[in-house]
Amino acid sequence: MPSIDIRRTHNLSLPEARAVVEKVAARMHEKFDIAGRWEGDTLHFSRPGVNGQIAVGSDAIRVHAELGLLLSPLKGMVEQEIRRKLDEHFG
């Protein structure tokens, strides 16, 4: 399975960074029906065809996702969209 692994530094406090990820997660759920659950400072998300996590650190965000067979051909587009959202919220 193809995977996406992106790390982005930020200058927010941990609670502020987590709030931004929570907002993005709510949008992902609304738009793509992706379910998420927090374990500590890591948001685990899944839906058929994708599983991953967004780890919120004191100075960086790390997004890791495993794409299923049907989403494999869209890896570049999915990765580009994740980078765009990270730039928008943490750039």
Secondary structure, 3 states (H helix, E strand, C coil): CCEEEEEEECCCCHHHHHHHHHHHHHHHHHHHCCEEEEECCEEEEEECCEEEEEEECCCEEEEEEEECCCCHHHHHHHHHHHHHHHHHHHC
